Amino acid sequence: MNKFWKDLIIRSVLKTKYRGQSENVQYSKFQLARGHKDLLFMLRRIMKDFSLMTLGVFCAAFGFKGFLLTNGFIDGGATGISLLASIITGVPLPLLIVGVNIPFIILGYNTMGKQFAMKTALSIGLLAIVLAFVPFPNVTNDNLLVSLFGGMLLGAGIGFSIRGGAVIDGTEVLAIFLSRKFGVTIGDVIIVINVLIFSVAAYFLSIEVAMYSMITYFAASRTLDFIVEGIEEYIGVTIVSSRNEEIRQMIINQMGRGVTVYSGKRGFGKRGELKEVEIIYTVITRLELNKLNAEIERIEPKAFVVMNSVKDTRGGMIKKRPLQH
């Protein structure tokens, strides 16, 4: 290991990991090797996040300049405020994108942390630069196509940025802050903000433009959900059964999925007596739900089954292709 890599590892990883030790501490070969692995992981993560943020910026910029801005349509949230202000006042959109989002960046620093705020500031600054200096063709003037595809590109841009750990629309940061402060839901805050934005758009532009802009918002929000949550919808299934071993084997061998088995107590009868029971938990895709229900019904029709939505998963067998029979 040459001196450059050794110094970089010590500065970037080991001094943070072993904070509080003497400046002249001698790190072992194992610590340096582990630090080298951690440094490579950190660099890969940074490159992945930056790539996603850059992709998000260009998608959003194409949606702005190729569809929405040239046709006078807006979106919801901070991007909608920027577009609306640009259309009404004539102020260049790149300046408004930065100006409108500065308060959200500061709020994000206090609410979400320093790293999030720095990534968000970088993404918004890069978006402003791309909007100012990169030309995009005006794809179409058809109102319906503009609202749909402009919203999809904008939603994809926001989604990729979120995947990279940043946002280019600060409305959700405000919604998180208000939900924590006043106990309201994030969805309620976003709905109220967007109702105000589209009401102002209907007054200053026209009701027709406001209605098309609502289509833009819905297209953007659905695309955002698709990018962030993925194409598959996951279902977490909790199963309590007297024939749990057969169900466990069925999930592993026939469904090709992993399971977690943990011990619990089940209350039953008029007195609510407690009885030891093993509880099975697994995660499947929405398309596999019917097959799982049918197999459980075949093994034990009276099994107690609880299902809940899962946004995303990491590790395990869920990302792998199910076994084919």
C-alpha positions in Angstrom: 0.0 0.0 0.0 1.6 3.3 -1.1 1.9 6.3 1.1 -0.9 8.3 -0.8 -3.5 5.6 -0.1 -2.3 5.1 3.4 -2.6 8.8 4.2 -6.0 9.0 2.5 -7.3 6.1 4.5 -6.0 7.5 7.8 -7.5 11.0 7.1 -10.8 9.9 5.7 -11.7 6.8 7.7 -9.5 5.8 10.6 -9.3 9.2 12.4 -13.1 9.4 12.4 -13.5 5.8 13.4 -10.9 5.9 16.2 -11.6 9.5 17.3 -10.0 10.4 20.6 -6.8 8.5 20.1 -3.4 10.1 19.9 -2.4 11.8 16.7 0.8 9.6 16.6 -1.0 6.3 16.9 0.3 3.5 14.7 -2.5 1.6 12.9 -2.1 -2.1 12.3 -2.2 -3.7 8.9 -5.6 -5.1 9.7 -6.9 -1.6 10.6 -5.4 -0.2 7.4 -6.9 -3.0 5.3 -10.3 -2.5 6.9 -10.0 1.2 6.4 -9.1 0.7 2.8 -12.3 -1.4 2.3 -14.4 1.3 4.1 -12.8 4.0 2.0 -13.6 2.2 -1.3 -17.2 1.6 -0.1 -17.5 5.3 0.8 -16.1 6.4 -2.6 -18.5 4.0 -4.5 -21.4 5.4 -2.5 -20.4 9.0 -3.3 -20.1 8.2 -7.0 -23.5 6.4 -7.0 -25.2 9.3 -5.2 -23.7 11.9 -7.5 -24.6 9.9 -10.6 -28.2 9.6 -9.5 -28.4 13.3 -8.5 -26.9 14.3 -12.0 -29.4 12.0 -13.8 -32.2 13.6 -11.7 -31.1 17.1 -12.5 -31.0 16.5 -16.3 -34.4 14.7 -16.3 -36.0 17.6 -14.4 -34.3 20.2 -16.6 -35.6 18.4 -19.7 -39.1 18.4 -18.2 -38.8 22.1 -17.5 -37.4 23.4 -20.8 -38.6 20.8 -23.2 -42.3 20.8 -22.0 -43.5 22.9 -19.1 -41.8 26.3 -19.3 -42.2 26.8 -23.0 -45.9 26.0 -22.8 -46.7 28.0 -19.6 -47.6 25.0 -17.4 -46.5 24.5 -13.8 -46.2 21.7 -11.2 -46.8 21.5 -7.5 -44.4 22.2 -4.7 -41.3 24.4 -4.8 -40.8 23.8 -8.5 -44.4 24.9 -9.2 -43.8 28.1 -7.2 -40.7 28.8 -9.2 -42.4 28.1 -12.6 -45.4 30.2 -11.6 -43.3 33.1 -10.5 -41.2 32.9 -13.7 -44.3 32.9 -15.9 -45.8 35.9 -14.0 -42.7 38.0 -13.4 -40.4 37.0 -16.3 -37.6 36.4 -13.8 -35.3 33.6 -15.2 -36.2 30.2 -13.8 -32.7 29.3 -12.7 -32.6 32.2 -10.3 -36.0 31.4 -8.9 -35.2 27.7 -8.5 -32.3 28.7 -6.2 -34.1 31.5 -4.5 -37.3 29.6 -3.7 -35.3 26.6 -2.4 -32.8 28.4 -0.1 -35.2 28.5 2.9 -35.9 24.8 2.3 -32.2 24.0 2.3 -31.7 25.8 5.6 -34.8 24.0 7.0 -33.4 20.7 5.7 -30.1 21.4 7.5 -31.9 21.8 10.8 -34.4 19.0 10.2 -32.5 16.3 8.2 -28.8 17.1 8.9 -25.7 18.6 7.3 -25.1 15.9 4.7 -28.7 16.1 3.3 -28.5 19.9 3.1 -25.2 19.8 1.3 -26.4 17.3 -1.3 -29.6 19.3 -1.8 -27.7 22.5 -2.3 -25.5 20.8 -4.8 -28.4 19.3 -6.7 -30.3 22.6 -6.8 -27.2 24.5 -7.8 -26.5 22.0 -10.6 -30.1 22.2 -11.8 -29.9 26.0 -12.0 -26.7 25.7 -14.1 -28.2 23.2 -16.4 -31.3 25.3 -16.9 -29.2 28.3 -17.6 -26.7 26.9 -20.0 -27.8 23.6 -21.5 -30.3 23.9 -24.4 -33.3 21.5 -24.7 -35.7 21.3 -27.7 -39.3 22.2 -27.3 -40.7 18.7 -27.9 -44.4 19.4 -28.3 -47.1 22.0 -27.9 -50.0 19.6 -27.3 -51.4 20.5 -23.9 -52.1 16.9 -22.8 -48.7 15.6 -23.9 -47.0 18.5 -22.2 -48.7 17.9 -18.9 -48.2 14.2 -18.9 -44.6 13.9 -20.2 -43.4 17.1 -18.6 -44.8 15.8 -15.3 -43.2 12.3 -15.8 -39.8 13.8 -16.5 -40.0 16.2 -13.6 -41.1 13.4 -11.2 -38.3 11.1 -12.5 -35.8 13.9 -11.8 -37.1 14.4 -8.2 -37.1 10.6 -7.7 -33.6 10.0 -8.9 -32.4 12.9 -6.7 -34.1 11.4 -3.7 -32.4 8.1 -4.5 -29.1 10.0 -4.4 -29.9 11.4 -0.9 -31.1 14.9 -2.0 -34.1 16.8 -3.2 -34.6 19.4 -5.9 -38.0 20.3 -4.6 -38.0 21.4 -0.9 -41.7 21.1 -0.3 -41.3 17.7 1.4 -38.7 19.1 3.8 -41.3 21.7 4.8 -44.0 19.0 5.1 -41.7 16.9 7.4 -41.0 19.9 9.6 -44.6 20.9 9.9 -45.7 17.3 10.6 -43.3 17.1 13.5 -44.2 20.5 14.9 -48.0 20.3 14.6 -48.7 16.6 14.4 -50.3 16.7 11.0 -49.6 14.2 8.3 -47.0 14.9 5.5 -49.6 14.2 2.8 -52.0 16.8 4.3 -49.4 19.5 4.3 -48.4 18.8 0.7 -52.1 18.8 -0.4 -52.7 22.2 1.2 -49.6 23.7 -0.3 -50.5 22.5 -3.8 -54.1 23.7 -3.5 -52.8 27.2 -2.8 -50.4 27.0 -5.7 -53.0 25.8 -8.2 -55.5 28.4 -6.9 -53.0 31.2 -7.6 -52.3 29.7 -11.0 -56.0 29.7 -11.9 -56.2 33.4 -10.9 -53.1 34.7 -12.7 -53.0 32.3 -15.7 -56.3 30.5 -16.4 -58.5 27.7 -15.0 -57.5 25.6 -18.0 -53.8 26.0 -17.4 -54.4 25.2 -13.7 -56.3 22.1 -14.6 -53.6 20.9 -17.0 -51.0 21.7 -14.3 -52.8 19.4 -11.9 -52.4 16.6 -14.4 -48.7 17.5 -14.5 -48.6 17.2 -10.7 -50.3 13.8 -10.7 -48.0 12.5 -13.4 -45.0 13.8 -11.5 -46.1 12.3 -8.2 -46.8 8.9 -9.7 -43.5 8.8 -11.5 -41.8 9.9 -8.3 -43.4 7.0 -6.4 -42.4 4.6 -9.1 -38.7 5.7 -9.1 -38.4 5.8 -5.3 -40.4 2.6 -4.4 -39.6 0.5 -7.5 -41.7 -1.4 -9.9 -42.7 -4.2 -7.4 -44.9 -3.7 -4.4 -43.8 -5.7 -1.4 -46.1 -7.3 1.1 -45.0 -8.3 4.6 -46.9 -11.3 5.8 -47.2 -12.5 9.5 -48.5 -16.0 10.0 -49.7 -17.6 13.2 -50.5 -21.3 12.7 -50.5 -24.6 14.5 -48.9 -26.1 11.4 -46.1 -23.4 11.1 -43.4 -25.9 10.1 -45.4 -27.0 7.0 -46.0 -23.4 6.1 -42.4 -22.5 6.6 -41.3 -25.3 4.3 -43.8 -24.3 1.7 -42.6 -20.7 1.7 -39.0 -21.8 1.3 -39.4 -24.6 -1.1 -42.4 -23.6 -3.2 -42.3 -19.8 -3.0 -38.5 -19.6 -3.0 -38.6 -17.0 -0.3 -36.9 -16.6 3.1 -38.7 -16.6 6.4 -38.0 -15.3 9.9 -39.4 -17.4 12.8 -39.7 -15.8 16.2 -41.4 -16.9 19.4 -44.5 -15.3 20.9 -47.5 -15.9 23.0 -51.1 -16.2 21.8 -54.1 -15.4 23.8 -57.2 -17.5 23.3 -60.5 -18.6 24.9 -62.8 -16.6 27.2 -60.1 -16.1 29.8 -57.4 -15.2 27.3 -55.0 -17.9 28.4 -51.5 -17.5 26.9 -50.0 -20.2 24.8 -46.5 -20.3 23.4 -46.5 -20.1 19.6 -44.0 -19.7 16.8 -44.7 -16.8 14.4 -43.6 -16.8 10.8 -42.7 -13.6 8.9 -41.9 -13.3 5.2 -41.9 -10.6 2.5 -43.2 -11.4 -1.0 -44.2 -9.3 -4.0 -47.8 -8.3 -4.7 -48.0 -10.8 -7.6 -47.1 -13.7 -5.3 -49.8 -12.9 -2.8 -52.5 -15.0 -4.4 -50.3 -18.1 -4.5 -49.3 -17.7 -0.9 -52.9 -17.4 0.3 -53.9 -20.4 -1.7 -51.1 -22.5 -0.2 -51.8 -21.4 3.3 -55.5 -22.2 2.8 -54.6 -25.7 1.6 -52.3 -26.3 4.7 -54.5 -24.7 7.4 -57.6 -22.7 6.5 -57.9 -21.3 10.0 -54.3 -19.8 10.1 -54.2 -16.2 11.4 -52.5 -14.1 8.6 -51.7 -10.4 8.8 -50.5 -8.5 5.7 -49.0 -5.0 5.4 -47.4 -3.0 2.7 -43.6 -2.7 2.6 -42.0 0.2 0.7 -38.7 -1.5 -0.1 -36.3 -4.3 1.0 -32.6 -4.9 1.2 -30.7 -8.1 1.3 -32.3 -11.5 1.9 -34.0 -13.5 -0.9 -36.7 -11.0 -1.9 -34.7 -9.5 -4.7 -33.9 -12.9 -6.2 -36.1 -14.7 -8.8 -38.5 -17.1 -7.1 -38.1 -20.8 -7.6 -40.0 -22.2 -10.6 -42.1 -25.3 -10.2 
